[in-house]
Amino acid sequence: MNGAESMLQTLMNNGVEVCFTNPGTSEMHMVAAIGESDGMRSILCLFEGVCSGAADGYARMLAKPACTLLHLGPGLSNASANLHNARKANSSVINLIGDHATYHKKLDAPLNSDVIGLSGPISHWVRSVTNAASLPSDAADAVLAANVKPGQIATLIVPADSAWNESVDPVTARDMPSAPLVGDESVKTAAELLTNGKTTILLMSNLALSERCLDLADQISQATGAKIFCDTFVTRLPRGEGRCSVARLGYFAEQATEQIKDAEQLIMVYTKAPVSFFAYPGKVSEFSPQNSTQHTLAQVSEDAEDALQKLVTELNAGNHHPRKRSLQKPGLGSGELSSKNLALTFAELLPVDSVVVDEGGTAGALCFPISENAQPHDWLTITGGSIGYGLPVAVGAAVACPDRKIICLQGDGGAMYTIQALWTMARENLDVCIVILANRKYQILQVELARVGAQSMNKKTLDMMDLTNPNLDFVKMSESMGVKAARAHNADEFNKLFAQGMEEPGPMLIEALLT
């Protein structure tokens, strides 16, 4: 058994079942090992950023890692933007990066690079394999590292000769790490703050936003009057009928400042005190009220559900029944295809237990508030702000949850970063409905141009944010990659197409030409 075969069996022994691949010559023995295996699903992606984004989406839905298989330093570099998003999402991902054979690296061949150096900024754990005999145990260590709570990016660099040389037996299943529990002192401090009569906000994020955690937070809110907020961009948020409410901080600093201006105390779970997405001339970057008391109930590495349950017990809040949202459909949009009319139809027709991957930007901003009382669903957001996340994450979510409808709200600018994901959706027959929010510009950049005080609004400046001349044709692009597609010019056309996308299985793209 060669190193690649033993490594692969080790990964499978430890619960890894999917590999999103874009390999090259250095990875051919790993490719062959996957090809001969029965337990590893291989999914080809036509760009490395699709691989990394898909692994992120998979982890968000299943809380377990998939692999990426990438070619040397350039392949890892192409994957890095969506690995940044995955890192901010606390997603578990294992990167398998091929490298030149150990004896070949000194020759500085054209594809030689500092793979370790490239790995550091987007990984929590990095190791370069030294020989074939160590490869199985290195792979087992990578799985353990990826599963450190709440989730980590583990990058294993595999020189080609360690993959093709004879190795040792695979490593059997190891016990995966559990999150440490929050100490009693942190819980008691939170309870004291919540009962001292001061206005308090409980700010939560990422894995602290499970249904169970939100139920517990609502019990705390009822017992103490604390307001519950979540970060603007979160890993996964359960919403709609039968779920407890949580307010989301606004994107712009002045919005968030207004939301929490009266807070005298801030208790945080899996997050930190809120800051502005960017710096702006003459505006503050930190918008927690001055002189407010801040306390972290649970760090991101700790067990948030256990901490919240202990706090409920400490407050004697367990007799409060979590307040669940009831179903309220807004009705279909009509007339012109405005952002509001699109959002109305989206909320009206959203299926039960669907998953929404949101990279809608400014054009899709109304979909979130209008759908708060829709059918129960999960909402995934762009945690790291690096665009081109939506389509790949939708791939991963669909692979993880083949029995759930995936809806991708995708801005037209962001779509072009990782449009290759459509091909993978078609090849794997993934149940994804993509809505391209086509306003034919980087609208958020036009907003930010004014916000930062750059006053140039001439044609040359605005052309750098314009997506016309020529117009992008997403219907043709989609059909060329095997995904059926249609264009909506008004609300009635969108209503029919979106209803079709919700009813029919398999991938479908709707290009919504917004007014």
Buried (B, 14 or more C-beta within 10 A) or exposed (E): BBBBBBBBBBBBBBEBBBBBBBBBEBBBBBBBBBEEBEEBEBBBBBBBBBBBBBBBBBBBBBBBBBBBBBBBBBBBBBBBBBBBBBBBBBBBBBBBBBBBBBEBBEEEEEBBBEBBEBBEEBBBBBBBBEBBBBBBBBBBBBBBBBBBBBBBBBBBBBBBBBBBBEBBEBBEEBEBEEBEEBEEEBBEBBBEBBBEEBBBBBBBBBBBBBBEBBBBBBBBBBBBEBBBBBBBBBBBBBBBBBBBBBBBBBBBBBEBBEBBEEBBBBBBBBBBEBBBBEEBEEBBEEBBBEEBBBBBBBBBBBBBBBBBBBBBEBBEBEEBEBEBBEEEBBEBBEEEBBBBBBBBBBBBBBBBEBBBBBBBBBBBBBBBEBBBBBBBBBBBBBBBBBBBBBBBBBBBBBBBBEEBBBBBBBBBBBBBBBBBBBBBBBBBEBBBBBBBBBBBBBBBBBBBBEBEEEEEEEEEBBEEBBBEEEEBBBBEBBBEBBBBBBBBBBBBBBBBBBBBBBEEEBBBBBBBBBE
